[in-house]
Amino acid sequence: MTVESDLEAAILQLARARGPDKSICPSEAAKAVGAGRGVDWHALMQPARRAAVRLALEGRAVILRKGKPVDPADFRGVYRITVPREE
């Protein structure tokens, strides 16, 4: 498995465990993957962002900024990740 696929899996696992009413920080996924691979988690923050964007574009995750969903293709700054609500 690649770092990118590990990050996607970690993001989904952590976000699903929290549920749609809570969110995760992308650093949580970076720390989990970094620990498993013996890599400094700081180096995984940009790959984690790209993984979150891919998941959001596929509809498997939602990127939040200040608690509100944002366009995954166009956002800046601090963000959090959650799972989509079941309708």
N, C-alpha and C positions, 0 to 999 in steps of 0.2 A: 504494500500500500504506500501511496505517496503522502507527503506532508499535507498536501492540499486535501486529499480524501480523508486523512485522519482529522484534519481541522473541521471539515464538513460534518463528519460523524460526531465529533465532540460537541460541536455547536448544537446539532440536532438532539443529541442525548441530553445535554445539560438543559436546553430550553424545554424539551418535552417533560423532563423531570420537574421543572418549575411550573409548567402549565401556562395557559394563555393569559392568565391574570398577573403573571410575574415576568421578569426579563432577566437576561444574563449579560454580563459584561464580556466583550470578546476576549479580554485578558484571561478569563476563566478557561476558555477553550485553549488558548495559547499555552497557559501554564500546564494544563493536563497533557497536551501533546508534547510539549517541551520536556516535561518530566519523564514521559515514556520513551523519548528518543535521546535523552541526555543533551538537549539543546537549550540554550538560554531562551526563555519565553519571549523576551523583548524582540528577538530576531523574528519571531513568528507573528507579530502584530499586523504587519502589512499583508502577509498571506492569509491571516484570519479575516481581515477586512474583505479581501477578494473572495474568500469562501462565503462569507456572509452575504455579499452582493450576489454571488451566483445562486445561493439558496433562495434569496428574496426574489430574484428574477424568475426562478422556477416556481415560486409560490409556496415553497416549503418552509420559509421563515419570513419574519417581518422585522425590518430595521426601524427602530424608534429613535427619535431625537426629541428630547424634552417631553417624553411620554407619548408622542404622536408619531404615527407611521409616516415615513418619508419615502420619496422616490429613490429606490436603490441605485439608480444610475446617476443621481445628482444630489449628493448630500455632503456636508462638511462637518468636521468636528467630532465631539464625543457622541457616541451612539450606544445603544443597547439592542439586544436581539431577543425576540420572542417567537413563539409558534403562532400560526394563524388560528383564529377562533373557528370552531366547527359551526357551520350555519345550519 
